[in-house]
Amino acid sequence: MIYVYIASLTLANLLVAWMGPWVSPINAFLLIGLDLTLRDRLHDKWQGQNLSLRMGGMILAAGLLSFAINSSAGIIAVASFVAFTVSQMLDALVYQKMIRFEKWKRVNGSNAVGAGADSVIFPTIAFGGLMPEIVALQFAAKVAGGFVWSLILDSLSRNTNNTTA
């Protein structure tokens, strides 16, 4: 899960650096929705084990890797680091507050909050100003992508548990 998280965030950064703002909603659905959902799985796995430090390390690793692969992705890596750090902290707070709810509600409720923060912060830093259309498209795509990824990962988890039982 750790490598998938870092790889998907790095790929999202590099695609935006290469293709510009228009690819952000596509990234949001396919890659950032996955990262938001993986964060919640890691939250459960790492509970009480320096969750914030580990998540911050993965976000930093993705930013550094993005910059190492393409130094012109510097501002994208910085925007991603700031936006994802804030969104992941908010996601974690909401996820923990919703601990009494069913897993799918916790995951998707916290994803919506994280998606909102990331959707405003990332394009504002990366592209030098607030872009309402990109923010709205990113938010919708991240929430929808997170929902789809929550279903896929839940199904994969159930299949893995059934084959090992």
Backbone hydrogen bonds in HBPLUS format (Angstrom, degrees):
<---DONOR---> <-ACCEPTOR-->    atom                        ^
c    i                          cat <-CA-CA->   ^        H-A-AA   ^      H-
h    n   atom  resd res      DA  || num        DHA   H-A  angle D-A-AA Bond
n    s   type  num  typ     dist DA aas  dist angle  dist       angle   num
A0005-TYR N   A0001-MET O   2.92 MM   4  6.08 159.9  1.96 151.4 156.7     1
A0006-ILE N   A0002-ILE O   3.01 MM   4  6.31 169.2  2.02 155.6 157.2     2
A0007-ALA N   A0003-TYR O   2.87 MM   4  5.87 163.2  1.89 145.1 150.8     3
A0008-SER N   A0004-VAL O   2.88 MM   4  5.92 162.6  1.91 149.1 153.7     4
A0009-LEU N   A0005-TYR O   3.08 MM   4  6.23 160.1  2.12 149.5 155.0     5
A0010-THR N   A0006-ILE O   2.90 MM   4  6.00 159.2  1.95 149.2 155.7     6
A0011-LEU N   A0007-ALA O   2.86 MM   4  5.97 163.3  1.88 148.3 153.3     7
A0012-ALA N   A0008-SER O   2.98 MM   4  6.09 156.5  2.04 140.1 146.6     8
A0013-ASN N   A0009-LEU O   3.02 MM   4  6.27 159.0  2.07 146.0 151.2     9
A0014-LEU N   A0010-THR O   2.94 MM   4  6.22 164.8  1.96 156.4 160.2    10
A0015-LEU N   A0011-LEU O   2.90 MM   4  6.05 158.9  1.94 152.6 158.2    11
A0016-VAL N   A0012-ALA O   3.10 MM   4  6.29 159.1  2.14 148.9 153.9    12
A0017-ALA N   A0013-ASN O   2.96 MM   4  6.21 159.1  2.00 150.2 156.5    13
A0018-TRP N   A0014-LEU O   2.96 MM   4  6.07 146.7  2.07 142.5 151.3    14
A0019-MET N   A0015-LEU O   2.75 MM   4  5.78 165.3  1.77 152.5 156.9    15
A0020-GLY N   A0016-VAL O   2.76 MM   4  4.79 146.9  1.87 128.2 135.8    16
A0023-VAL N   A0020-GLY O   3.30 MM   3  6.24 156.9  2.36 125.9 129.8    17
A0024-SER N   A0021-PRO O   2.93 MM   3  5.33 154.5  2.00 114.7 123.1    18
A0026-ILE N   A0023-VAL O   3.08 MM   3  5.36 120.0  2.46 105.5 120.4    19
A0027-ASN N   A0023-VAL O   2.93 MM   4  6.21 168.9  1.94 164.2 167.6    20
A0028-ALA N   A0024-SER O   2.75 MM   4  5.86 154.4  1.81 149.1 157.5    21
A0029-PHE N   A0025-PRO O   3.10 MM   4  6.31 153.0  2.18 140.7 145.3    22
A0030-LEU N   A0026-ILE O   3.02 MM   4  6.22 175.0  2.02 163.3 161.7    23
A0031-LEU N   A0027-ASN O   2.70 MM   4  5.15 148.2  1.80 138.6 149.8    24
A0032-ILE N   A0027-ASN O   3.00 MM   5  6.27 161.8  2.03 143.5 148.9    25
A0033-GLY N   A0028-ALA O   2.90 MM   5  5.95 132.5  2.13 143.2 154.8    26
A0035-ASP N   A0031-LEU O   3.00 MM   4  6.35 157.2  2.05 144.4 150.4    27
A0036-LEU N   A0032-ILE O   2.86 MM   4  6.08 164.8  1.89 155.9 159.2    28
A0037-THR N   A0033-GLY O   3.17 MM   4  6.27 153.8  2.24 138.6 145.3    29
A0038-LEU N   A0034-LEU O   2.80 MM   4  6.03 159.3  1.84 156.0 162.5    30
A0039-ARG N   A0035-ASP O   2.92 MM   4  6.03 151.2  2.00 146.3 153.5    31
A0041-ARG N   A0037-THR O   3.29 MM   4  6.71 151.6  2.38 143.8 151.4    32
A0041-ARG N   A0038-LEU O   3.06 MM   3  5.01 115.2  2.50  94.3 110.3    33
A0042-LEU N   A0038-LEU O   2.86 MM   4  6.16 160.0  1.90 157.4 162.9    34
A0043-HIS N   A0039-ARG O   2.82 MM   4  6.02 142.8  1.95 140.3 151.6    35
A0044-ASP N   A0040-ASP O   3.13 MM   4  6.45 154.8  2.20 144.9 149.0    36
A0045-LYS N   A0041-ARG O   3.01 MM   4  6.28 156.6  2.07 145.0 152.0    37
A0046-TRP N   A0042-LEU O   2.74 MM   4  5.75 161.1  1.77 155.5 159.1    38
A0049-GLN N   A0046-TRP O   2.74 MM   3  5.18 145.8  1.86 158.0 152.2    39
A0054-ARG N   A0050-ASN O   2.94 MM   4  6.15 164.4  1.97 160.6 165.4    40
A0055-MET N   A0051-LEU O   2.86 MM   4  6.03 166.7  1.88 157.6 161.4    41
A0056-GLY N   A0052-SER O   2.87 MM   4  5.94 163.8  1.90 147.2 152.6    42
A0057-GLY N   A0053-LEU O   2.93 MM   4  6.05 150.0  2.02 141.0 149.4    43
A0058-MET N   A0054-ARG O   3.02 MM   4  6.34 151.6  2.10 146.6 153.5    44
A0059-ILE N   A0055-MET O   2.96 MM   4  6.25 161.3  2.00 155.3 160.4    45
A0060-LEU N   A0056-GLY O   2.86 MM   4  6.01 162.2  1.89 149.5 154.8    46
A0061-ALA N   A0057-GLY O   2.84 MM   4  5.94 157.2  1.89 143.3 150.2    47
A0062-ALA N   A0058-MET O   2.99 MM   4  6.21 156.4  2.05 146.0 151.5    48
A0063-GLY N   A0059-ILE O   3.06 MM   4  6.34 155.8  2.12 146.3 152.9    49
A0064-LEU N   A0060-LEU O   2.87 MM   4  6.12 166.0  1.89 159.3 162.6    50
A0065-LEU N   A0061-ALA O   2.85 MM   4  5.94 158.4  1.90 147.3 154.0    51
A0066-SER N   A0062-ALA O   2.90 MM   4  5.99 156.0  1.96 143.2 149.9    52
A0067-PHE N   A0063-GLY O   3.03 MM   4  6.27 159.8  2.07 147.1 152.1    53
A0068-ALA N   A0064-LEU O   2.81 MM   4  6.01 155.2  1.87 147.7 155.4    54
A0069-ILE N   A0065-LEU O   2.95 MM   4  6.11 154.7  2.02 150.3 155.8    55
A0070-ASN N   A0066-SER O   2.99 MM   4  6.13 156.3  2.05 145.6 152.7    56
A0073-ALA N   A0070-ASN O   2.82 MM   3  5.52 161.5  1.85 123.2 128.8    57
A0074-GLY N   A0071-SER O   3.22 MM   3  5.63 143.7  2.36 117.6 117.8    58
A0077-ALA N   A0073-ALA O   2.77 MM   4  6.01 156.6  1.82 160.4 168.1    59
A0078-VAL N   A0074-GLY O   2.93 MM   4  6.23 156.8  1.98 151.5 158.0    60
A0079-ALA N   A0075-ILE O   2.84 MM   4  5.98 164.9  1.86 145.0 149.9    61
A0080-SER N   A0076-ILE O   2.81 MM   4  5.93 158.5  1.86 147.6 154.1    62
A0081-PHE N   A0077-ALA O   2.89 MM   4  6.04 159.0  1.93 144.4 150.4    63
A0082-VAL N   A0078-VAL O   2.96 MM   4  6.21 173.6  1.97 160.2 160.6    64
A0083-ALA N   A0079-ALA O   2.89 MM   4  5.92 167.9  1.90 151.8 155.3    65
A0084-PHE N   A0080-SER O   2.78 MM   4  5.67 161.8  1.81 147.1 153.5    66
A0085-THR N   A0081-PHE O   2.93 MM   4  5.86 149.3  2.03 140.8 149.4    67
A0086-VAL N   A0082-VAL O   3.09 MM   4  6.30 170.5  2.10 154.4 156.2    68
A0087-SER N   A0083-ALA O   2.85 MM   4  5.99 167.7  1.87 151.1 155.3    69
A0088-GLN N   A0084-PHE O   2.82 MM   4  5.66 154.2  1.89 138.2 145.5    70
A0089-MET N   A0085-THR O   3.10 MM   4  6.24 150.9  2.19 142.3 149.6    71
A0090-LEU N   A0086-VAL O   3.05 MM   4  6.32 166.3  2.07 155.9 159.3    72
A0091-ASP N   A0087-SER O   2.81 MM   4  5.92 158.1  1.86 145.4 152.5    73
A0092-ALA N   A0088-GLN O   2.90 MM   4  5.98 160.1  1.94 141.3 146.5    74
A0093-LEU N   A0089-MET O   3.01 MM   4  6.27 158.7  2.05 148.1 153.7    75
A0094-VAL N   A0090-LEU O   2.98 MM   4  6.21 170.0  1.99 156.5 158.7    76
A0095-TYR N   A0091-ASP O   2.81 MM   4  5.93 164.0  1.83 154.2 159.6    77
A0096-GLN N   A0092-ALA O   2.94 MM   4  6.06 162.7  1.97 147.9 152.2    78
A0097-LYS N   A0093-LEU O   2.94 MM   4  6.15 154.9  2.00 145.8 153.4    79
A0098-MET N   A0094-VAL O   2.92 MM   4  6.10 137.3  2.11 145.9 157.3    80
A0098-MET N   A0095-TYR O   3.22 MM   3  5.16 129.3  2.49  92.0 105.2    81
A0099-ILE N   A0096-GLN O   3.24 MM   3  5.10 157.4  2.29 110.3 109.7    82
A0101-PHE N   A0098-MET O   2.86 MM   3  5.52 163.8  1.89 126.3 131.8    83
A0105-LYS N   A0102-GLU O   3.03 MM   3  5.44 126.1  2.33 108.4 122.1    84
A0106-ARG N   A0102-GLU O   3.02 MM   4  6.37 158.8  2.07 156.1 162.9    85
A0107-VAL N   A0103-LYS O   2.87 MM   4  6.06 173.4  1.87 165.7 166.3    86
A0108-ASN N   A0104-TRP O   3.08 MM   4  6.04 167.5  2.10 138.9 142.9    87
A0109-GLY N   A0105-LYS O   2.80 MM   4  5.65 150.0  1.89 141.0 150.2    88
A0110-SER N   A0106-ARG O   2.95 MM   4  5.96 165.9  1.97 148.3 152.5    89
A0111-ASN N   A0107-VAL O   2.88 MM   4  5.96 148.9  1.98 141.3 151.2    90
A0112-ALA N   A0108-ASN O   3.12 MM   4  6.15 150.6  2.21 135.7 141.7    91
A0113-VAL N   A0109-GLY O   3.42 MM   4  6.77 154.8  2.49 142.0 147.3    92
A0114-GLY N   A0110-SER O   2.97 MM   4  6.22 172.0  1.97 157.4 159.5    93
A0115-ALA N   A0111-ASN O   2.71 MM   4  5.77 157.4  1.76 150.7 157.7    94
A0116-GLY N   A0112-ALA O   3.01 MM   4  6.13 148.7  2.11 138.2 146.0    95
A0117-ALA N   A0113-VAL O   3.18 MM   4  6.53 163.7  2.21 154.0 156.5    96
A0118-ASP N   A0114-GLY O   2.98 MM   4  6.12 173.5  1.98 155.4 157.6    97
A0119-SER N   A0115-ALA O   2.86 MM   4  5.78 154.3  1.93 143.2 150.7    98
A0120-VAL N   A0117-ALA O   3.28 MM   3  5.51 137.0  2.48 101.4 112.0    99
A0121-ILE N   A0117-ALA O   3.00 MM   4  6.13 176.8  2.00 162.3 163.1   100
A0122-PHE N   A0118-ASP O   2.99 MM   4  5.61 157.2  2.04 140.9 147.8   101
A0125-ILE N   A0121-ILE O   3.11 MM   4  6.30 160.4  2.15 159.8 163.4   102
A0126-ALA N   A0122-PHE O   2.80 MM   4  5.85 170.2  1.81 166.6 167.0   103
A0127-PHE N   A0123-PRO O   2.92 MM   4  5.40 158.3  1.96 133.5 139.3   104
A0134-ILE N   A0131-MET O   3.03 MM   3  5.45 114.3  2.48 112.2 127.2   105
A0135-VAL N   A0131-MET O   2.89 MM   4  6.07 164.3  1.91 161.9 167.0   106
A0136-ALA N   A0132-PRO O   2.92 MM   4  6.06 166.6  1.94 148.8 152.0   107
A0137-LEU N   A0133-GLU O   2.93 MM   4  6.11 165.6  1.95 149.0 153.5   108
A0138-GLN N   A0134-ILE O   2.79 MM   4  5.83 163.3  1.82 150.3 155.7   109
A0139-PHE N   A0135-VAL O   2.89 MM   4  6.02 166.1  1.91 151.4 155.6   110
A0140-ALA N   A0136-ALA O   3.05 MM   4  6.23 174.3  2.06 151.9 153.5   111
A0141-ALA N   A0137-LEU O   2.92 MM   4  6.02 161.8  1.95 149.1 154.9   112
A0142-LYS N   A0138-GLN O   2.79 MM   4  5.93 159.3  1.83 157.2 162.4   113
A0143-VAL N   A0139-PHE O   3.01 MM   4  6.19 165.6  2.03 156.0 159.5   114
A0144-ALA N   A0140-ALA O   2.97 MM   4  6.10 165.7  1.99 148.2 152.9   115
A0145-GLY N   A0141-ALA O   2.70 MM   4  5.70 160.8  1.73 145.3 152.2   116
A0146-GLY N   A0142-LYS O   2.76 MM   4  5.73 156.2  1.82 140.7 148.1   117
A0147-PHE N   A0143-VAL O   3.02 MM   4  6.18 151.7  2.10 141.8 149.2   118
A0148-VAL N   A0144-ALA O   2.96 MM   4  6.28 164.5  1.98 154.1 157.6   119
A0149-TRP N   A0145-GLY O   2.80 MM   4  5.99 169.2  1.81 155.4 158.9   120
A0150-SER N   A0146-GLY O   2.83 MM   4  5.94 145.2  1.95 139.7 149.6   121
A0151-LEU N   A0147-PHE O   3.11 MM   4  6.43 150.4  2.20 147.0 154.0   122
A0152-ILE N   A0148-VAL O   2.96 MM   4  6.30 161.4  2.00 152.9 158.4   123
A0153-LEU N   A0149-TRP O   2.83 MM   4  5.90 175.0  1.83 155.0 156.8   124
A0154-ASP N   A0150-SER O   3.01 MM   4  5.89 149.9  2.11 133.8 142.5   125
A0155-SER N   A0151-LEU O   2.95 MM   4  6.07 157.2  2.00 144.7 151.0   126
A0156-LEU N   A0152-ILE O   2.88 MM   4  6.15 162.0  1.92 153.4 158.5   127
A0157-SER N   A0153-LEU O   2.87 MM   4  5.95 153.9  1.93 141.1 148.8   128
A0158-ARG N   A0154-ASP O   2.90 MM   4  6.13 158.2  1.95 147.6 153.4   129
A0159-ASN N   A0155-SER O   2.91 MM   4  6.12 161.2  1.95 151.2 156.4   130
A0160-THR N   A0156-LEU O   2.90 MM   4  6.08 156.8  1.95 147.3 153.5   131
A0161-ASN N   A0157-SER O   2.94 MM   4  6.13 160.4  1.97 147.7 153.3   132
A0162-ASN N   A0158-ARG O   2.87 MM   4  6.05 149.7  1.96 146.4 154.9   133
A0163-THR N   A0159-ASN O   3.04 MM   4  6.21 148.7  2.14 144.1 151.5   134
A0164-THR N   A0160-THR O   3.11 MM   4  6.27 137.6  2.29 142.8 153.3   135
A0165-ALA N   A0161-ASN O   3.12 MM   4  6.03 121.6  2.47 134.7 147.3   136
